[in-house]
Amino acid sequence: MNRRLRRTAGIIITAGLVIGLITFFAGRWSPVFPFSGQADGHYPQKPITLVVPYAVGGGTDITARALVEATQPYLSQPIHVVNRTGGGGAIGLMEGAGAKPDGYTVTYLVAELTTLPHMGLLPMDYRQFKPIMQTNSDPSAITVRADAPWKTAEQFLTYARTHPGELRMGNAGTGSIWHLAAAMLERSAHVTFTHIPYEGAGPAVSALDSGFVDAVPVSPAEVKQDVDIGKLRILFINGNERSQVFPQIPTLQEATGYTTDFNGTWRGLAVPQDTPDEIVHILADAFTRGTGEPAFREQMADAGLGLRVRSSDEWEQQLRQSHERYARLIPELGLSRNEAGQP
């Protein structure tokens, strides 16, 4: 090979090496904005798991799946919903808090995060999480079968008062927010129930359908389908504001004159506390876009679920206030650490 050919070959090889290196490093370090203007090309690089601490079919599960469907277009990787039931929500919450803080495990927080620690049923609290955003809030609806003998709130509570402990009240697990809703109703209306725990609101409603319990204190969303077909009947809203889904149903105070300290449940997204802020921002951006999707809002309305979107900072304040509130109320209800357990 003559000198000119050798020089040309050298130039070609050198150029090829330079182009190869540029391509390699560009692939590793260049920002990639696949869907929503994300600022970090490294996240997400694999599927994301959303831990739901209650069973399929309850309000938490329904909301989570609707949100995932709406948010999916704004992330470059799929989101998989995993139901981790048990302990009134404790199993799923512990799994989520103990996950690697890399953004690939998101937990759908439930109000039980601020109740179970005060009952000795959860060895952690909201401070083990970094909030992403709140997505939902719902009241409690006292619901019975359509063929039940009680047609009004007054009839139901009068029977409970004259037959203490006879009425079986299903809930979403010992220490769950719906257990607390029924316990607060007992205190407000001077009645006594026998509390029957299940692994989520969905199983509790199924138990009501089948006649294993006499009533449930879950959200309107969790009984809406059966109410719409005439299988169940809501007697009253166990709170101080009417439901947006069933505005014709009176509140406890309107129906009986009693007031309650219970102000409903809430749900939202969080990651383990040490998750980098830039990952939290990417997730917050994607899920916020998801909550704004008309299809998601329509699904929430059709399911009877309340939409309430709060930012990370606003929701962290809500978590703290709820934690402090139940620290006071749970001992008053006789459900503190030394007395916790199945009533």
C-alpha positions in Angstrom: 0.0 0.0 0.0 1.5 3.4 -1.0 1.9 6.3 1.4 -1.2 8.1 0.1 -3.4 5.1 0.6 -2.0 4.5 4.1 -2.7 8.1 5.1 -6.3 7.9 3.7 -7.0 4.7 5.5 -5.6 6.3 8.7 -8.0 9.2 8.3 -10.9 6.9 7.8 -10.1 4.8 10.8 -9.6 7.8 13.0 -12.9 9.4 11.8 -14.7 6.2 12.5 -13.3 6.0 16.0 -14.3 9.6 16.7 -17.8 9.1 15.4 -18.2 5.9 17.4 -17.1 7.5 20.6 -19.4 10.5 20.0 -22.3 8.1 19.4 -21.5 6.0 22.5 -21.2 9.0 24.9 -24.2 10.7 23.3 -26.3 7.6 24.0 -25.1 7.5 27.6 -25.1 11.1 28.5 -27.4 13.1 26.3 -30.7 14.2 27.7 -33.7 12.3 26.4 -37.1 13.8 26.5 -39.4 11.0 25.2 -42.7 12.3 26.4 -43.1 15.1 28.8 -40.0 17.3 28.8 -38.3 15.3 31.5 -34.9 16.7 32.6 -33.1 13.4 33.3 -32.4 10.9 30.5 -31.6 8.2 32.9 -35.0 7.9 34.5 -37.1 5.9 34.0 -35.2 3.1 32.2 -37.3 0.2 33.4 -40.9 -0.4 34.4 -42.3 1.3 37.6 -44.2 -0.6 40.3 -47.1 1.1 42.0 -47.9 -0.6 45.3 -51.5 -0.6 46.3 -52.0 -1.6 49.9 -55.5 -2.9 49.5 -57.3 -5.5 47.5 -58.6 -5.3 43.9 -62.0 -3.6 43.6 -61.8 -1.1 46.5 -61.7 2.6 46.1 -57.9 2.7 46.4 -57.4 0.1 43.7 -59.9 1.7 41.4 -58.3 5.1 41.7 -54.8 3.8 41.3 -55.6 1.9 38.1 -57.5 4.8 36.6 -54.5 7.1 37.4 -52.0 4.7 35.9 -53.9 4.5 32.7 -54.1 8.3 32.4 -50.4 8.8 33.3 -48.9 6.1 31.2 -48.5 8.3 28.0 -46.3 10.7 30.0 -43.7 8.2 31.0 -41.3 6.2 28.8 -41.8 3.0 30.8 -44.9 1.1 31.8 -46.4 1.3 35.3 -47.5 -2.0 36.9 -50.0 -2.0 39.8 -49.3 -4.6 42.5 -51.8 -5.2 45.3 -50.1 -6.0 48.6 -52.9 -6.6 51.1 -52.8 -7.4 54.8 -52.8 -5.7 58.2 -55.3 -3.0 57.3 -52.9 -1.6 54.7 -49.7 -2.1 56.8 -48.1 -4.7 54.6 -48.2 -2.6 51.4 -47.2 0.6 53.2 -44.1 -1.2 54.8 -43.1 -2.7 51.5 -43.3 0.7 49.8 -41.4 2.5 52.5 -38.7 -0.2 52.5 -38.2 -0.2 48.7 -35.0 1.0 47.1 -35.2 4.8 46.8 -34.6 4.8 43.0 -38.1 5.9 41.8 -39.0 2.4 40.6 -41.3 1.7 43.5 -44.1 4.2 44.1 -46.7 3.6 46.9 -50.3 4.7 46.8 -50.6 6.1 50.3 -53.8 5.7 52.2 -55.1 7.4 55.3 -54.2 4.4 57.4 -50.6 5.6 57.3 -51.7 8.1 59.9 -53.8 5.8 62.0 -52.1 2.5 62.2 -48.9 3.8 63.9 -50.9 5.0 66.9 -52.5 1.6 67.3 -49.3 -0.3 67.4 -50.0 -1.9 64.1 -47.4 -0.2 61.9 -43.8 0.3 63.0 -43.3 3.5 60.9 -45.2 6.6 59.9 -45.5 9.2 57.0 -41.9 10.4 57.6 -40.5 7.3 55.9 -42.0 8.6 52.6 -41.4 11.5 50.3 -44.8 12.7 49.1 -45.3 13.2 45.4 -48.9 14.4 45.4 -52.4 13.9 46.7 -55.0 12.7 44.2 -58.2 11.9 46.0 -60.5 12.3 49.0 -63.8 10.6 49.9 -66.3 10.6 52.8 -67.8 7.6 54.7 -71.2 6.3 53.6 -73.1 4.0 56.0 -74.6 1.4 53.6 -76.9 -1.6 54.1 -78.5 -4.1 51.8 -81.6 -2.9 50.0 -83.8 -5.5 51.8 -82.6 -4.4 55.3 -85.3 -3.3 57.7 -83.7 0.1 58.3 -84.8 2.8 55.8 -83.4 5.8 57.6 -80.4 6.8 59.6 -82.6 7.2 62.7 -84.0 3.7 62.4 -80.6 2.2 62.0 -79.0 4.0 64.9 -82.1 3.4 67.2 -81.8 -0.3 66.5 -78.0 -0.2 67.2 -78.7 1.6 70.5 -81.3 -0.8 71.7 -79.4 -3.9 70.5 -75.8 -3.1 71.5 -73.2 -5.2 69.6 -75.8 -7.0 67.5 -75.2 -5.1 64.3 -72.1 -6.4 62.4 -70.2 -3.5 60.8 -67.7 -4.7 58.1 -64.5 -2.6 57.6 -61.3 -2.6 55.5 -59.2 -4.1 58.3 -58.5 -3.5 62.0 -57.2 0.0 62.3 -58.2 1.0 58.8 -59.8 4.3 58.1 -63.2 2.8 57.7 -62.8 1.0 61.1 -62.1 4.5 62.5 -65.1 5.9 60.8 -67.4 3.3 62.4 -65.7 3.8 65.8 -66.2 7.6 65.6 -69.9 7.0 64.7 -70.3 4.8 67.8 -69.0 7.6 70.0 -71.1 10.3 68.3 -74.4 8.4 68.2 -73.9 6.5 71.5 -74.1 3.0 69.9 -72.1 -0.2 69.8 -71.3 -2.3 66.8 -69.4 -5.6 66.3 -66.6 -4.7 64.0 -65.7 -7.3 61.3 -62.4 -6.7 59.5 -61.6 -7.6 55.9 -58.6 -7.1 53.7 -59.9 -3.9 52.0 -63.2 -2.2 51.3 -63.9 -4.4 48.3 -64.1 -7.7 50.3 -66.1 -5.9 53.0 -68.7 -4.8 50.4 -68.8 -8.4 49.1 -69.5 -9.6 52.6 -72.4 -7.1 52.9 -73.8 -8.3 49.6 -73.6 -11.9 50.8 -75.2 -11.2 54.2 -72.1 -11.8 56.4 -72.3 -8.3 57.8 -75.2 -5.8 58.3 -73.5 -2.6 57.2 -70.3 -1.0 55.9 -68.9 2.5 56.5 -66.9 2.7 53.3 -66.8 5.4 50.6 -69.7 6.1 48.2 -67.4 4.9 45.3 -67.0 1.5 46.9 -70.8 0.8 47.0 -71.9 2.9 44.0 -72.2 0.0 41.5 -74.5 -2.0 43.9 -76.4 1.1 44.9 -77.1 2.0 41.2 -78.6 -1.5 40.5 -80.7 -1.5 43.7 -78.7 -4.1 45.6 -77.5 -1.8 48.4 -78.8 1.4 50.0 -76.9 4.3 51.5 -78.6 5.5 54.7 -76.5 8.5 55.4 -73.1 10.2 54.9 -71.0 9.7 58.0 -69.5 13.2 57.9 -70.3 16.8 57.9 -70.6 17.4 54.1 -72.8 15.7 51.6 -71.4 13.4 48.9 -70.9 14.9 45.4 -71.8 11.5 44.0 -75.0 11.0 46.0 -76.0 14.6 46.9 -79.5 13.5 47.8 -78.2 11.4 50.8 -78.3 13.4 54.1 -75.3 13.7 56.4 -75.3 12.3 59.9 -76.1 15.7 61.4 -78.9 16.4 58.9 -80.5 13.1 59.5 -80.1 12.8 63.3 -78.6 15.9 64.8 -75.4 14.1 65.7 -72.0 15.4 64.6 -68.9 13.4 64.0 -65.1 14.1 64.1 -64.6 11.9 61.0 -63.8 13.9 57.9 -63.2 11.1 55.3 -60.3 9.4 53.7 -57.6 10.4 51.2 -55.1 8.8 48.9 -52.0 9.9 47.1 -48.5 9.0 45.8 -45.2 8.8 47.5 -41.7 7.2 47.2 -39.2 6.2 49.9 -37.8 9.2 51.8 -34.3 9.1 50.3 -35.5 9.2 46.7 -33.7 12.0 44.7 -35.8 15.1 44.3 -35.2 15.2 40.5 -36.9 11.8 40.2 -39.8 13.0 42.4 -40.2 16.0 40.1 -40.4 13.7 37.0 -43.0 11.5 38.7 -45.0 14.6 39.9 -45.0 16.1 36.4 -46.3 12.9 34.8 -48.9 12.1 37.4 -50.2 15.7 37.5 -50.6 15.5 33.8 -52.5 12.2 34.3 -54.9 13.8 36.8 -55.7 16.5 34.2 -56.7 14.0 31.5 -60.5 14.3 30.7 -60.7 10.5 30.5 -59.3 10.1 34.1 -61.7 12.7 35.5 -64.6 11.1 33.8 -63.6 7.7 35.2 -63.4 9.2 38.7 -66.8 10.7 38.4 -68.4 7.5 37.0 -66.9 5.5 39.8 -68.0 8.0 42.4 -64.5 8.9 43.5 -63.6 12.4 44.8 -60.8 14.2 43.0 -58.5 16.3 45.1 -55.1 17.2 43.7 -52.5 18.7 46.1 -48.8 19.3 45.5 -46.0 17.6 47.4 -45.6 20.4 49.9 -49.3 20.8 50.5 -49.8 17.1 50.9 -46.9 16.7 53.3 -48.6 19.3 55.5 -51.9 17.3 55.3 -50.1 14.1 56.3 -48.5 15.8 59.3 -51.9 17.2 60.5 -53.7 13.9 60.0 -50.9 12.1 61.9 -51.2 14.5 64.8 -55.0 14.4 64.8 -55.2 10.6 65.1 -52.5 10.6 67.7 -55.1 12.4 69.8 -58.3 10.6 68.7 -57.2 7.0 68.7 -56.5 6.9 72.5 -59.9 8.6 73.1 -61.6 5.8 71.1 -59.8 3.1 73.2 -57.8 1.9 70.3 -54.3 3.0 71.4 -51.3 0.7 71.3 -52.1 -1.3 74.4 -55.7 -1.8 73.4 -55.3 -2.3 69.7 -56.5 -5.5 68.1 -59.7 -6.9 66.7 -62.6 -5.3 68.7 
